């Protein structure tokens, strides 16, 4: 398999994974599972970034960070560090690449 074919599969698989996470996020939203929404949006960010959709990935990262802030303001205790680190790494990596 050539590099271009592998890259094409990576992009296609990233978008398919994004779509699956998007459906799961809608279900979590319906059931008001804020913690799950944040994690799913983080995974969606990673999938979009991997599929060369950096603008959309940044938007999902910002929404996830905003949700984290809203939850913190409501004094809900979650494991913030893991999700925040991943989202910040994605944003910083994107800035370094541009």
Steps between C-alpha positions, in 0.01 A plus 500: 500500500629845414527792741212678323273197538585470869438870550165469321397212728609699807284796399203279413525304825537821700178636351315173559612493864396865535150413374468218753612724786259768377206259530614397848531867598143568387381212718701632795355846437146363502566327831684804641826314562730802497810306600452259210439788259833655590690175451320428173568851370867446587501179297317677217772767507770234464316332211449827314860601552615162367273547197669834417199701615691731732249786509215271603730328749583832661133590526418170672795551735375846592148370565638221720708752695195725537296204630778421746488857627121488531520178699773640723287807562219267606744327737472158338811297581650320201837380391589822315870450451491226236248670271648848541852378425391327179306802376779744585755273327287497184464878495872556565599242240277669243657836574849353465415345164367827363 
